[in-house]
Amino acid sequence: MEVELLVRAHYCHMIAACADGVDRVLRVVKERVDAYVASSDFNLLLRLLTGIKRYNDLQFIFKLLMEADQFELLVGKSADKVNLFLLL
C-alpha cells in the first residue's frame, strides 16, 4: 500500500508541476528502499521503478536489484508484457 501511495503522490505532484513535492516523494522513496531490501520485497522496488518512471533519479534501485541478484525481475516483467502483446 505504501508503494502505491508513493507512486500516486509522485504522479499528483508531477501533474501539479510541484517540483518540491516530487523531491519530497523521491526523498521518502530513498529512505524506504532499504526497508524493502531488508525484507526482500524486490517486487516493491520494481513497482517503484515502473510506477515513478524517473530512471535517472532511481538508478540506485537498479544497483540494489543487481546486488541482490534480482535484476531478472525487471527483465522478466518486460518479457511478460511483450509475450502478452504477441498473443493478442
PDB file with SEQRES, HELIX, SHEET and CRYST1 records, atoms N, CA, C and O in Angstrom:
SEQRES   1 A   88  MET GLU VAL GLU LEU LEU VAL ARG ALA HIS TYR CYS HIS          
SEQRES   2 A   88  MET ILE ALA ALA CYS ALA ASP GLY VAL ASP ARG VAL LEU          
SEQRES   3 A   88  ARG VAL VAL LYS GLU ARG VAL ASP ALA TYR VAL ALA SER          
SEQRES   4 A   88  SER ASP PHE ASN LEU LEU LEU ARG LEU LEU THR GLY ILE          
SEQRES   5 A   88  LYS ARG TYR ASN ASP LEU GLN PHE ILE PHE LYS LEU LEU          
SEQRES   6 A   88  MET GLU ALA ASP GLN PHE GLU LEU LEU VAL GLY LYS SER          
SEQRES   7 A   88  ALA ASP LYS VAL ASN LEU PHE LEU LEU LEU                      
HELIX    1 AA1 GLU A    2  ILE A   15  1                                  14    
HELIX    2 AA2 ALA A   19  ALA A   38  1                                  20    
HELIX    3 AA3 PHE A   42  ILE A   52  1                                  11    
HELIX    4 AA4 GLN A   59  GLU A   67  1                                   9    
HELIX    5 AA5 GLU A   72  LEU A   87  1                                  16    
CRYST1    1.000    1.000    1.000  90.00  90.00  90.00 P 1           1          
ATOM      1  N   MET A   1       0.823  -1.185   0.000  1.00  0.00           N  
ATOM      2  CA  MET A   1       0.000   0.000   0.000  1.00  0.00           C  
ATOM      3  C   MET A   1       0.877   1.263   0.000  1.00  0.00           C  
ATOM      4  O   MET A   1       0.577   2.239  -0.687  1.00  0.00           O  
ATOM      5  N   GLU A   2       1.947   1.224   0.771  1.00  0.00           N  
ATOM      6  CA  GLU A   2       2.838   2.379   0.869  1.00  0.00           C  
ATOM      7  C   GLU A   2       3.434   2.743  -0.492  1.00  0.00           C  
ATOM      8  O   GLU A   2       3.497   3.914  -0.865  1.00  0.00           O  
ATOM      9  N   VAL A   3       3.864   1.728  -1.214  1.00  0.00           N  
ATOM     10  CA  VAL A   3       4.478   1.963  -2.519  1.00  0.00           C  
ATOM     11  C   VAL A   3       3.464   2.573  -3.484  1.00  0.00           C  
ATOM     12  O   VAL A   3       3.797   3.488  -4.236  1.00  0.00           O  
ATOM     13  N   GLU A   4       2.248   2.080  -3.467  1.00  0.00           N  
ATOM     14  CA  GLU A   4       1.212   2.636  -4.340  1.00  0.00           C  
ATOM     15  C   GLU A   4       0.922   4.095  -3.986  1.00  0.00           C  
ATOM     16  O   GLU A   4       0.672   4.911  -4.873  1.00  0.00           O  
ATOM     17  N   LEU A   5       0.954   4.421  -2.707  1.00  0.00           N  
ATOM     18  CA  LEU A   5       0.761   5.811  -2.291  1.00  0.00           C  
ATOM     19  C   LEU A   5       1.909   6.695  -2.777  1.00  0.00           C  
ATOM     20  O   LEU A   5       1.687   7.831  -3.196  1.00  0.00           O  
ATOM     21  N   LEU A   6       3.126   6.176  -2.722  1.00  0.00           N  
ATOM     22  CA  LEU A   6       4.276   6.932  -3.217  1.00  0.00           C  
ATOM     23  C   LEU A   6       4.179   7.164  -4.724  1.00  0.00           C  
ATOM     24  O   LEU A   6       4.457   8.258  -5.213  1.00  0.00           O  
ATOM     25  N   VAL A   7       3.785   6.134  -5.441  1.00  0.00           N  
ATOM     26  CA  VAL A   7       3.627   6.259  -6.901  1.00  0.00           C  
ATOM     27  C   VAL A   7       2.549   7.287  -7.210  1.00  0.00           C  
ATOM     28  O   VAL A   7       2.738   8.145  -8.073  1.00  0.00           O  
ATOM     29  N   ARG A   8       1.430   7.208  -6.519  1.00  0.00           N  
ATOM     30  CA  ARG A   8       0.325   8.142  -6.761  1.00  0.00           C  
ATOM     31  C   ARG A   8       0.714   9.566  -6.360  1.00  0.00           C  
ATOM     32  O   ARG A   8       0.379  10.522  -7.061  1.00  0.00           O  
ATOM     33  N   ALA A   9       1.418   9.710  -5.237  1.00  0.00           N  
ATOM     34  CA  ALA A   9       1.864  11.038  -4.798  1.00  0.00           C  
ATOM     35  C   ALA A   9       2.795  11.655  -5.835  1.00  0.00           C  
ATOM     36  O   ALA A   9       2.687  12.841  -6.147  1.00  0.00           O  
ATOM     37  N   HIS A  10       3.702  10.854  -6.364  1.00  0.00           N  
ATOM     38  CA  HIS A  10       4.608  11.355  -7.398  1.00  0.00           C  
ATOM     39  C   HIS A  10       3.815  11.818  -8.611  1.00  0.00           C  
ATOM     40  O   HIS A  10       4.070  12.893  -9.154  1.00  0.00           O  
ATOM     41  N   TYR A  11       2.872  11.020  -9.027  1.00  0.00           N  
ATOM     42  CA  TYR A  11       2.036  11.360 -10.182  1.00  0.00           C  
ATOM     43  C   TYR A  11       1.297  12.678  -9.951  1.00  0.00           C  
ATOM     44  O   TYR A  11       1.279  13.542 -10.827  1.00  0.00           O  
ATOM     45  N   CYS A  12       0.693  12.832  -8.785  1.00  0.00           N  
ATOM     46  CA  CYS A  12      -0.059  14.055  -8.477  1.00  0.00           C  
ATOM     47  C   CYS A  12       0.848  15.280  -8.477  1.00  0.00           C  
ATOM     48  O   CYS A  12       0.473  16.332  -8.996  1.00  0.00           O  
ATOM     49  N   HIS A  13       2.031  15.148  -7.901  1.00  0.00           N  
ATOM     50  CA  HIS A  13       2.964  16.275  -7.883  1.00  0.00           C  
ATOM     51  C   HIS A  13       3.460  16.607  -9.295  1.00  0.00           C  
ATOM     52  O   HIS A  13       3.687  17.773  -9.620  1.00  0.00           O  
ATOM     53  N   MET A  14       3.625  15.592 -10.117  1.00  0.00           N  
ATOM     54  CA  MET A  14       4.037  15.837 -11.500  1.00  0.00           C  
ATOM     55  C   MET A  14       2.941  16.590 -12.257  1.00  0.00           C  
ATOM     56  O   MET A  14       3.228  17.545 -12.978  1.00  0.00           O  
ATOM     57  N   ILE A  15       1.701  16.167 -12.096  1.00  0.00           N  
ATOM     58  CA  ILE A  15       0.581  16.818 -12.769  1.00  0.00           C  
ATOM     59  C   ILE A  15       0.446  18.267 -12.305  1.00  0.00           C  
ATOM     60  O   ILE A  15       0.123  19.156 -13.093  1.00  0.00           O  
ATOM     61  N   ALA A  16       0.697  18.491 -11.014  1.00  0.00           N  
ATOM     62  CA  ALA A  16       0.588  19.839 -10.451  1.00  0.00           C  
ATOM     63  C   ALA A  16       1.837  20.676 -10.707  1.00  0.00           C  
ATOM     64  O   ALA A  16       1.885  21.849 -10.337  1.00  0.00           O  
ATOM     65  N   ALA A  17       2.843  20.082 -11.335  1.00  0.00           N  
ATOM     66  CA  ALA A  17       4.117  20.761 -11.599  1.00  0.00           C  
ATOM     67  C   ALA A  17       4.737  21.296 -10.315  1.00  0.00           C  
ATOM     68  O   ALA A  17       5.252  22.413 -10.271  1.00  0.00           O  
ATOM     69  N   CYS A  18       4.675  20.480  -9.284  1.00  0.00           N  
ATOM     70  CA  CYS A  18       5.209  20.860  -7.974  1.00  0.00           C  
ATOM     71  C   CYS A  18       6.553  20.156  -7.761  1.00  0.00           C  
ATOM     72  O   CYS A  18       6.604  19.023  -7.282  1.00  0.00           O  
ATOM     73  N   ALA A  19       7.627  20.837  -8.121  1.00  0.00           N  
ATOM     74  CA  ALA A  19       8.963  20.240  -8.021  1.00  0.00           C  
ATOM     75  C   ALA A  19       9.318  19.892  -6.582  1.00  0.00           C  
ATOM     76  O   ALA A  19       9.966  18.874  -6.335  1.00  0.00           O  
ATOM     77  N   ASP A  20       8.905  20.720  -5.631  1.00  0.00           N  
ATOM     78  CA  ASP A  20       9.191  20.421  -4.221  1.00  0.00           C  
ATOM     79  C   ASP A  20       8.503  19.127  -3.792  1.00  0.00           C  
ATOM     80  O   ASP A  20       9.081  18.324  -3.059  1.00  0.00           O  
ATOM     81  N   GLY A  21       7.278  18.930  -4.247  1.00  0.00           N  
ATOM     82  CA  GLY A  21       6.550  17.706  -3.918  1.00  0.00           C  
ATOM     83  C   GLY A  21       7.210  16.474  -4.512  1.00  0.00           C  
ATOM     84  O   GLY A  21       7.324  15.443  -3.851  1.00  0.00           O  
ATOM     85  N   VAL A  22       7.644  16.584  -5.761  1.00  0.00           N  
ATOM     86  CA  VAL A  22       8.343  15.471  -6.413  1.00  0.00           C  
ATOM     87  C   VAL A  22       9.620  15.141  -5.642  1.00  0.00           C  
ATOM     88  O   VAL A  22       9.919  13.970  -5.405  1.00  0.00           O  
ATOM     89  N   ASP A  23      10.364  16.162  -5.255  1.00  0.00           N  
ATOM     90  CA  ASP A  23      11.598  15.948  -4.490  1.00  0.00           C  
ATOM     91  C   ASP A  23      11.314  15.266  -3.154  1.00  0.00           C  
ATOM     92  O   ASP A  23      12.057  14.382  -2.730  1.00  0.00           O  
ATOM     93  N   ARG A  24      10.240  15.680  -2.500  1.00  0.00           N  
ATOM     94  CA  ARG A  24       9.886  15.054  -1.210  1.00  0.00           C  
ATOM     95  C   ARG A  24       9.533  13.580  -1.389  1.00  0.00           C  
ATOM     96  O   ARG A  24       9.936  12.738  -0.586  1.00  0.00           O  
ATOM     97  N   VAL A  25       8.784  13.274  -2.437  1.00  0.00           N  
ATOM     98  CA  VAL A  25       8.427  11.878  -2.701  1.00  0.00           C  
ATOM     99  C   VAL A  25       9.677  11.057  -2.964  1.00  0.00           C  
ATOM    100  O   VAL A  25       9.824   9.959  -2.426  1.00  0.00           O  
ATOM    101  N   LEU A  26      10.580  11.577  -3.788  1.00  0.00           N  
ATOM    102  CA  LEU A  26      11.814  10.843  -4.088  1.00  0.00           C  
ATOM    103  C   LEU A  26      12.667  10.671  -2.831  1.00  0.00           C  
ATOM    104  O   LEU A  26      13.330   9.646  -2.672  1.00  0.00           O  
ATOM    105  N   ARG A  27      12.657  11.646  -1.953  1.00  0.00           N  
ATOM    106  CA  ARG A  27      13.396  11.537  -0.694  1.00  0.00           C  
ATOM    107  C   ARG A  27      12.818  10.410   0.173  1.00  0.00           C  
ATOM    108  O   ARG A  27      13.569   9.637   0.768  1.00  0.00           O  
ATOM    109  N   VAL A  28      11.497  10.319   0.241  1.00  0.00           N  
ATOM    110  CA  VAL A  28      10.856   9.247   1.010  1.00  0.00           C  
ATOM    111  C   VAL A  28      11.165   7.890   0.381  1.00  0.00           C  
ATOM    112  O   VAL A  28      11.419   6.918   1.092  1.00  0.00           O  
ATOM    113  N   VAL A  29      11.143   7.825  -0.942  1.00  0.00           N  
ATOM    114  CA  VAL A  29      11.483   6.571  -1.633  1.00  0.00           C  
ATOM    115  C   VAL A  29      12.884   6.130  -1.228  1.00  0.00           C  
ATOM    116  O   VAL A  29      13.095   4.963  -0.900  1.00  0.00           O  
ATOM    117  N   LYS A  30      13.838   7.050  -1.248  1.00  0.00           N  
ATOM    118  CA  LYS A  30      15.218   6.716  -0.886  1.00  0.00           C  
ATOM    119  C   LYS A  30      15.317   6.245   0.562  1.00  0.00           C  
ATOM    120  O   LYS A  30      16.126   5.374   0.881  1.00  0.00           O  
ATOM    121  N   GLU A  31      14.495   6.819   1.435  1.00  0.00           N  
ATOM    122  CA  GLU A  31      14.506   6.407   2.838  1.00  0.00           C  
ATOM    123  C   GLU A  31      13.900   5.020   3.030  1.00  0.00           C  
ATOM    124  O   GLU A  31      14.345   4.273   3.901  1.00  0.00           O  
ATOM    125  N   ARG A  32      12.898   4.663   2.238  1.00  0.00           N  
ATOM    126  CA  ARG A  32      12.164   3.408   2.430  1.00  0.00           C  
ATOM    127  C   ARG A  32      12.781   2.211   1.694  1.00  0.00           C  
ATOM    128  O   ARG A  32      12.517   1.063   2.052  1.00  0.00           O  
ATOM    129  N   VAL A  33      13.581   2.469   0.692  1.00  0.00           N  
ATOM    130  CA  VAL A  33      14.122   1.388  -0.132  1.00  0.00           C  
ATOM    131  C   VAL A  33      14.896   0.370   0.697  1.00  0.00           C  
ATOM    132  O   VAL A  33      14.771  -0.832   0.464  1.00  0.00           O  
ATOM    133  N   ASP A  34      15.681   0.821   1.644  1.00  0.00           N  
ATOM    134  CA  ASP A  34      16.456  -0.114   2.462  1.00  0.00           C  
ATOM    135  C   ASP A  34      15.554  -1.079   3.228  1.00  0.00           C  
ATOM    136  O   ASP A  34      15.904  -2.245   3.410  1.00  0.00           O  
ATOM    137  N   ALA A  35      14.410  -0.602   3.671  1.00  0.00           N  
ATOM    138  CA  ALA A  35      13.472  -1.478   4.382  1.00  0.00           C  
ATOM    139  C   ALA A  35      12.918  -2.551   3.446  1.00  0.00           C  
ATOM    140  O   ALA A  35      12.730  -3.697   3.855  1.00  0.00           O  
ATOM    141  N   TYR A  36      12.660  -2.183   2.201  1.00  0.00           N  
ATOM    142  CA  TYR A  36      12.157  -3.170   1.233  1.00  0.00           C  
ATOM    143  C   TYR A  36      13.221  -4.215   0.911  1.00  0.00           C  
ATOM    144  O   TYR A  36      12.922  -5.401   0.773  1.00  0.00           O  
ATOM    145  N   VAL A  37      14.457  -3.763   0.793  1.00  0.00           N  
ATOM    146  CA  VAL A  37      15.551  -4.701   0.526  1.00  0.00           C  
ATOM    147  C   VAL A  37      15.742  -5.624   1.727  1.00  0.00           C  
ATOM    148  O   VAL A  37      15.919  -6.830   1.557  1.00  0.00           O  
ATOM    149  N   ALA A  38      15.708  -5.072   2.931  1.00  0.00           N  
ATOM    150  CA  ALA A  38      15.909  -5.876   4.144  1.00  0.00           C  
ATOM    151  C   ALA A  38      14.834  -6.959   4.279  1.00  0.00           C  
ATOM    152  O   ALA A  38      15.103  -8.045   4.793  1.00  0.00           O  
ATOM    153  N   SER A  39      13.626  -6.660   3.819  1.00  0.00           N  
ATOM    154  CA  SER A  39      12.551  -7.652   3.910  1.00  0.00           C  
ATOM    155  C   SER A  39      12.371  -8.429   2.605  1.00  0.00           C  
ATOM    156  O   SER A  39      11.390  -9.152   2.433  1.00  0.00           O  
ATOM    157  N   SER A  40      13.331  -8.270   1.688  1.00  0.00           N  
ATOM    158  CA  SER A  40      13.332  -8.979   0.396  1.00  0.00           C  
ATOM    159  C   SER A  40      12.073  -8.716  -0.426  1.00  0.00           C  
ATOM    160  O   SER A  40      11.601  -9.601  -1.140  1.00  0.00           O  
ATOM    161  N   ASP A  41      11.532  -7.511  -0.329  1.00  0.00           N  
ATOM    162  CA  ASP A  41      10.371  -7.117  -1.132  1.00  0.00           C  
ATOM    163  C   ASP A  41      10.832  -6.463  -2.430  1.00  0.00           C  
ATOM    164  O   ASP A  41      10.613  -5.273  -2.654  1.00  0.00           O  
ATOM    165  N   PHE A  42      11.463  -7.246  -3.266  1.00  0.00           N  
ATOM    166  CA  PHE A  42      12.032  -6.709  -4.505  1.00  0.00           C  
ATOM    167  C   PHE A  42      10.965  -6.323  -5.510  1.00  0.00           C  
ATOM    168  O   PHE A  42      11.200  -5.459  -6.356  1.00  0.00           O  
ATOM    169  N   ASN A  43       9.799  -6.945  -5.436  1.00  0.00           N  
ATOM    170  CA  ASN A  43       8.701  -6.551  -6.320  1.00  0.00           C  
ATOM    171  C   ASN A  43       8.252  -5.123  -6.028  1.00  0.00           C  
ATOM    172  O   ASN A  43       7.783  -4.423  -6.925  1.00  0.00           O  
ATOM    173  N   LEU A  44       8.393  -4.692  -4.778  1.00  0.00           N  
ATOM    174  CA  LEU A  44       8.051  -3.314  -4.439  1.00  0.00           C  
ATOM    175  C   LEU A  44       9.042  -2.341  -5.087  1.00  0.00           C  
ATOM    176  O   LEU A  44       8.660  -1.258  -5.532  1.00  0.00           O  
ATOM    177  N   LEU A  45      10.306  -2.736  -5.134  1.00  0.00           N  
ATOM    178  CA  LEU A  45      11.299  -1.903  -5.818  1.00  0.00           C  
ATOM    179  C   LEU A  45      10.964  -1.799  -7.298  1.00  0.00           C  
ATOM    180  O   LEU A  45      11.060  -0.730  -7.899  1.00  0.00           O  
ATOM    181  N   LEU A  46      10.574  -2.913  -7.863  1.00  0.00           N  
ATOM    182  CA  LEU A  46      10.192  -2.928  -9.276  1.00  0.00           C  
ATOM    183  C   LEU A  46       8.988  -2.024  -9.511  1.00  0.00           C  
ATOM    184  O   LEU A  46       8.939  -1.297 -10.504  1.00  0.00           O  
ATOM    185  N   ARG A  47       8.027  -2.068  -8.610  1.00  0.00           N  
ATOM    186  CA  ARG A  47       6.842  -1.213  -8.740  1.00  0.00           C  
ATOM    187  C   ARG A  47       7.212   0.270  -8.656  1.00  0.00           C  
ATOM    188  O   ARG A  47       6.657   1.093  -9.384  1.00  0.00           O  
ATOM    189  N   LEU A  48       8.143   0.605  -7.776  1.00  0.00           N  
ATOM    190  CA  LEU A  48       8.600   1.995  -7.691  1.00  0.00           C  
ATOM    191  C   LEU A  48       9.219   2.438  -9.015  1.00  0.00           C  
ATOM    192  O   LEU A  48       8.939   3.532  -9.504  1.00  0.00           O  
ATOM    193  N   LEU A  49      10.054   1.588  -9.584  1.00  0.00           N  
ATOM    194  CA  LEU A  49      10.689   1.920 -10.864  1.00  0.00           C  
ATOM    195  C   LEU A  49       9.669   2.109 -11.976  1.00  0.00           C  
ATOM    196  O   LEU A  49       9.715   3.096 -12.710  1.00  0.00           O  
ATOM    197  N   THR A  50       8.759   1.169 -12.094  1.00  0.00           N  
ATOM    198  CA  THR A  50       7.805   1.214 -13.200  1.00  0.00           C  
ATOM    199  C   THR A  50       6.691   2.222 -12.968  1.00  0.00           C  
ATOM    200  O   THR A  50       6.083   2.707 -13.922  1.00  0.00           O  
ATOM    201  N   GLY A  51       6.420   2.541 -11.709  1.00  0.00           N  
ATOM    202  CA  GLY A  51       5.361   3.495 -11.406  1.00  0.00           C  
ATOM    203  C   GLY A  51       5.820   4.933 -11.476  1.00  0.00           C  
ATOM    204  O   GLY A  51       5.101   5.789 -11.992  1.00  0.00           O  
ATOM    205  N   ILE A  52       7.000   5.211 -10.968  1.00  0.00           N  
ATOM    206  CA  ILE A  52       7.509   6.582 -10.929  1.00  0.00           C  
ATOM    207  C   ILE A  52       8.186   6.953 -12.248  1.00  0.00           C  
ATOM    208  O   ILE A  52       8.075   8.092 -12.702  1.00  0.00           O  
ATOM    209  N   LYS A  53       8.870   6.021 -12.850  1.00  0.00           N  
ATOM    210  CA  LYS A  53       9.489   6.201 -14.171  1.00  0.00           C  
ATOM    211  C   LYS A  53      10.498   7.345 -14.231  1.00  0.00           C  
ATOM    212  O   LYS A  53      10.632   7.999 -15.265  1.00  0.00           O  
ATOM    213  N   ARG A  54      11.190   7.584 -13.158  1.00  0.00           N  
ATOM    214  CA  ARG A  54      12.283   8.576 -13.158  1.00  0.00           C  
ATOM    215  C   ARG A  54      13.571   7.788 -12.987  1.00  0.00           C  
ATOM    216  O   ARG A  54      14.184   7.777 -11.919  1.00  0.00           O  
ATOM    217  N   TYR A  55      13.961   7.134 -14.065  1.00  0.00           N  
ATOM    218  CA  TYR A  55      15.037   6.158 -14.017  1.00  0.00           C  
ATOM    219  C   TYR A  55      16.378   6.766 -13.617  1.00  0.00           C  
ATOM    220  O   TYR A  55      17.162   6.119 -12.923  1.00  0.00           O  
ATOM    221  N   ASN A  56      16.651   7.978 -14.034  1.00  0.00           N  
ATOM    222  CA  ASN A  56      17.902   8.622 -13.619  1.00  0.00           C  
ATOM    223  C   ASN A  56      17.923   8.863 -12.121  1.00  0.00           C  
ATOM    224  O   ASN A  56      18.943   8.647 -11.467  1.00  0.00           O  
ATOM    225  N   ASP A  57      16.796   9.312 -11.573  1.00  0.00           N  
ATOM    226  CA  ASP A  57      16.722   9.572 -10.139  1.00  0.00           C  
ATOM    227  C   ASP A  57      16.694   8.286  -9.318  1.00  0.00           C  
ATOM    228  O   ASP A  57      17.033   8.298  -8.135  1.00  0.00           O  
ATOM    229  N   LEU A  58      16.298   7.191  -9.932  1.00  0.00           N  
ATOM    230  CA  LEU A  58      16.156   5.920  -9.219  1.00  0.00           C  
ATOM    231  C   LEU A  58      17.208   4.891  -9.634  1.00  0.00           C  
ATOM    232  O   LEU A  58      16.999   3.689  -9.470  1.00  0.00           O  
ATOM    233  N   GLN A  59      18.317   5.350 -10.160  1.00  0.00           N  
ATOM    234  CA  GLN A  59      19.384   4.432 -10.580  1.00  0.00           C  
ATOM    235  C   GLN A  59      19.857   3.533  -9.445  1.00  0.00           C  
ATOM    236  O   GLN A  59      20.265   2.395  -9.675  1.00  0.00           O  
ATOM    237  N   PHE A  60      19.802   4.040  -8.240  1.00  0.00           N  
ATOM    238  CA  PHE A  60      20.259   3.247  -7.097  1.00  0.00           C  
ATOM    239  C   PHE A  60      19.412   1.986  -6.923  1.00  0.00           C  
ATOM    240  O   PHE A  60      19.893   0.996  -6.374  1.00  0.00           O  
ATOM    241  N   ILE A  61      18.165   2.009  -7.381  1.00  0.00           N  
ATOM    242  CA  ILE A  61      17.319   0.811  -7.279  1.00  0.00           C  
ATOM    243  C   ILE A  61      17.820  -0.251  -8.260  1.00  0.00           C  
ATOM    244  O   ILE A  61      17.838  -1.436  -7.926  1.00  0.00           O  
ATOM    245  N   PHE A  62      18.223   0.155  -9.456  1.00  0.00           N  
ATOM    246  CA  PHE A  62      18.812  -0.804 -10.397  1.00  0.00           C  
ATOM    247  C   PHE A  62      20.033  -1.471  -9.762  1.00  0.00           C  
ATOM    248  O   PHE A  62      20.204  -2.687  -9.857  1.00  0.00           O  
ATOM    249  N   LYS A  63      20.866  -0.678  -9.124  1.00  0.00           N  
ATOM    250  CA  LYS A  63      22.070  -1.205  -8.480  1.00  0.00           C  
ATOM    251  C   LYS A  63      21.700  -2.195  -7.371  1.00  0.00           C  
ATOM    252  O   LYS A  63      22.306  -3.260  -7.259  1.00  0.00           O  
ATOM    253  N   LEU A  64      20.709  -1.842  -6.555  1.00  0.00           N  
ATOM    254  CA  LEU A  64      20.281  -2.732  -5.476  1.00  0.00           C  
ATOM    255  C   LEU A  64      19.729  -4.049  -6.019  1.00  0.00           C  
ATOM    256  O   LEU A  64      19.994  -5.114  -5.462  1.00  0.00           O  
ATOM    257  N   LEU A  65      18.968  -3.974  -7.097  1.00  0.00           N  
ATOM    258  CA  LEU A  65      18.438  -5.196  -7.711  1.00  0.00           C  
ATOM    259  C   LEU A  65      19.568  -6.081  -8.231  1.00  0.00           C  
ATOM    260  O   LEU A  65      19.524  -7.302  -8.081  1.00  0.00           O  
ATOM    261  N   MET A  66      20.567  -5.471  -8.833  1.00  0.00           N  
ATOM    262  CA  MET A  66      21.700  -6.248  -9.335  1.00  0.00           C  
ATOM    263  C   MET A  66      22.494  -6.861  -8.190  1.00  0.00           C  
ATOM    264  O   MET A  66      22.886  -8.025  -8.264  1.00  0.00           O  
ATOM    265  N   GLU A  67      22.735  -6.093  -7.134  1.00  0.00           N  
ATOM    266  CA  GLU A  67      23.492  -6.609  -5.986  1.00  0.00           C  
ATOM    267  C   GLU A  67      22.774  -7.765  -5.317  1.00  0.00           C  
ATOM    268  O   GLU A  67      23.413  -8.678  -4.795  1.00  0.00           O  
ATOM    269  N   ALA A  68      21.450  -7.731  -5.328  1.00  0.00           N  
ATOM    270  CA  ALA A  68      20.661  -8.787  -4.689  1.00  0.00           C  
ATOM    271  C   ALA A  68      20.342  -9.919  -5.665  1.00  0.00           C  
ATOM    272  O   ALA A  68      19.571 -10.824  -5.343  1.00  0.00           O  
ATOM    273  N   ASP A  69      20.932  -9.866  -6.848  1.00  0.00           N  
ATOM    274  CA  ASP A  69      20.700 -10.875  -7.880  1.00  0.00           C  
ATOM    275  C   ASP A  69      19.209 -10.993  -8.219  1.00  0.00           C  
ATOM    276  O   ASP A  69      18.684 -12.093  -8.386  1.00  0.00           O  
ATOM    277  N   GLN A  70      18.542  -9.846  -8.316  1.00  0.00           N  
ATOM    278  CA  GLN A  70      17.114  -9.796  -8.612  1.00  0.00           C  
ATOM    279  C   GLN A  70      16.794  -8.991  -9.865  1.00  0.00           C  
ATOM    280  O   GLN A  70      15.635  -8.664 -10.123  1.00  0.00           O  
ATOM    281  N   PHE A  71      17.821  -8.676 -10.639  1.00  0.00           N  
ATOM    282  CA  PHE A  71      17.616  -7.835 -11.817  1.00  0.00           C  
ATOM    283  C   PHE A  71      16.695  -8.500 -12.837  1.00  0.00           C  
ATOM    284  O   PHE A  71      16.038  -7.809 -13.616  1.00  0.00           O  
ATOM    285  N   GLU A  72      16.640  -9.815 -12.843  1.00  0.00           N  
ATOM    286  CA  GLU A  72      15.792 -10.516 -13.802  1.00  0.00           C  
ATOM    287  C   GLU A  72      14.312 -10.225 -13.574  1.00  0.00           C  
ATOM    288  O   GLU A  72      13.495 -10.447 -14.468  1.00  0.00           O  
ATOM    289  N   LEU A  73      13.958  -9.732 -12.389  1.00  0.00           N  
ATOM    290  CA  LEU A  73      12.571  -9.321 -12.164  1.00  0.00           C  
ATOM    291  C   LEU A  73      12.166  -8.247 -13.163  1.00  0.00           C  
ATOM    292  O   LEU A  73      11.065  -8.282 -13.712  1.00  0.00           O  
ATOM    293  N   LEU A  74      13.049  -7.306 -13.391  1.00  0.00           N  
ATOM    294  CA  LEU A  74      12.772  -6.218 -14.323  1.00  0.00           C  
ATOM    295  C   LEU A  74      12.696  -6.747 -15.749  1.00  0.00           C  
ATOM    296  O   LEU A  74      11.791  -6.379 -16.499  1.00  0.00           O  
ATOM    297  N   VAL A  75      13.607  -7.580 -16.117  1.00  0.00           N  
ATOM    298  CA  VAL A  75      13.627  -8.151 -17.458  1.00  0.00           C  
ATOM    299  C   VAL A  75      12.435  -9.086 -17.641  1.00  0.00           C  
ATOM    300  O   VAL A  75      11.797  -9.078 -18.693  1.00  0.00           O  
ATOM    301  N   GLY A  76      12.137  -9.875 -16.642  1.00  0.00           N  
ATOM    302  CA  GLY A  76      11.012 -10.797 -16.709  1.00  0.00           C  
ATOM    303  C   GLY A  76       9.692 -10.083 -16.876  1.00  0.00           C  
ATOM    304  O   GLY A  76       8.827 -10.537 -17.625  1.00  0.00           O  
ATOM    305  N   LYS A  77       9.528  -8.967 -16.184  1.00  0.00           N  
ATOM    306  CA  LYS A  77       8.305  -8.185 -16.272  1.00  0.00           C  
ATOM    307  C   LYS A  77       8.114  -7.674 -17.693  1.00  0.00           C  
ATOM    308  O   LYS A  77       7.010  -7.733 -18.233  1.00  0.00           O  
ATOM    309  N   SER A  78       9.175  -7.179 -18.292  1.00  0.00           N  
ATOM    310  CA  SER A  78       9.098  -6.677 -19.660  1.00  0.00           C  
ATOM    311  C   SER A  78       8.825  -7.809 -20.638  1.00  0.00           C  
ATOM    312  O   SER A  78       8.036  -7.660 -21.571  1.00  0.00           O  
ATOM    313  N   ALA A  79       9.471  -8.920 -20.420  1.00  0.00           N  
ATOM    314  CA  ALA A  79       9.279 -10.066 -21.311  1.00  0.00           C  
ATOM    315  C   ALA A  79       7.839 -10.553 -21.254  1.00  0.00           C  
ATOM    316  O   ALA A  79       7.277 -10.928 -22.283  1.00  0.00           O  
ATOM    317  N   ASP A  80       7.231 -10.555 -20.069  1.00  0.00           N  
ATOM    318  CA  ASP A  80       5.838 -10.973 -19.944  1.00  0.00           C  
ATOM    319  C   ASP A  80       4.920 -10.042 -20.729  1.00  0.00           C  
ATOM    320  O   ASP A  80       3.979 -10.508 -21.372  1.00  0.00           O  
ATOM    321  N   LYS A  81       5.174  -8.744 -20.687  1.00  0.00           N  
ATOM    322  CA  LYS A  81       4.350  -7.793 -21.419  1.00  0.00           C  
ATOM    323  C   LYS A  81       4.502  -7.994 -22.925  1.00  0.00           C  
ATOM    324  O   LYS A  81       3.521  -7.926 -23.666  1.00  0.00           O  
ATOM    325  N   VAL A  82       5.722  -8.239 -23.372  1.00  0.00           N  
ATOM    326  CA  VAL A  82       5.963  -8.465 -24.802  1.00  0.00           C  
ATOM    327  C   VAL A  82       5.259  -9.731 -25.230  1.00  0.00           C  
ATOM    328  O   VAL A  82       4.608  -9.742 -26.274  1.00  0.00           O  
ATOM    329  N   ASN A  83       5.367 -10.802 -24.456  1.00  0.00           N  
ATOM    330  CA  ASN A  83       4.709 -12.059 -24.804  1.00  0.00           C  
ATOM    331  C   ASN A  83       3.194 -11.901 -24.838  1.00  0.00           C  
ATOM    332  O   ASN A  83       2.537 -12.454 -25.720  1.00  0.00           O  
ATOM    333  N   LEU A  84       2.633 -11.158 -23.896  1.00  0.00           N  
ATOM    334  CA  LEU A  84       1.202 -10.926 -23.880  1.00  0.00           C  
ATOM    335  C   LEU A  84       0.783 -10.148 -25.122  1.00  0.00           C  
ATOM    336  O   LEU A  84      -0.247 -10.447 -25.726  1.00  0.00           O  
ATOM    337  N   PHE A  85       1.576  -9.153 -25.503  1.00  0.00           N  
ATOM    338  CA  PHE A  85       1.282  -8.350 -26.692  1.00  0.00           C  
ATOM    339  C   PHE A  85       1.292  -9.237 -27.945  1.00  0.00           C  
ATOM    340  O   PHE A  85       0.439  -9.095 -28.822  1.00  0.00           O  
ATOM    341  N   LEU A  86       2.254 -10.140 -28.017  1.00  0.00           N  
ATOM    342  CA  LEU A  86       2.365 -11.006 -29.197  1.00  0.00           C  
ATOM    343  C   LEU A  86       1.190 -11.965 -29.289  1.00  0.00           C  
ATOM    344  O   LEU A  86       0.805 -12.364 -30.388  1.00  0.00           O  
ATOM    345  N   LEU A  87       0.618 -12.337 -28.158  1.00  0.00           N  
ATOM    346  CA  LEU A  87      -0.517 -13.253 -28.164  1.00  0.00           C  
ATOM    347  C   LEU A  87      -1.806 -12.588 -28.632  1.00  0.00           C  
ATOM    348  O   LEU A  87      -2.719 -13.265 -29.105  1.00  0.00           O  
ATOM    349  N   LEU A  88      -1.884 -11.273 -28.502  1.00  0.00           N  
ATOM    350  CA  LEU A  88      -3.126 -10.574 -28.863  1.00  0.00           C  
ATOM    351  C   LEU A  88      -3.281 -10.408 -30.324  1.00  0.00           C  
ATOM    352  O   LEU A  88      -4.273  -9.840 -30.780  1.00  0.00           O  
TER     353      LEU A  88                                                      
END                                                                             
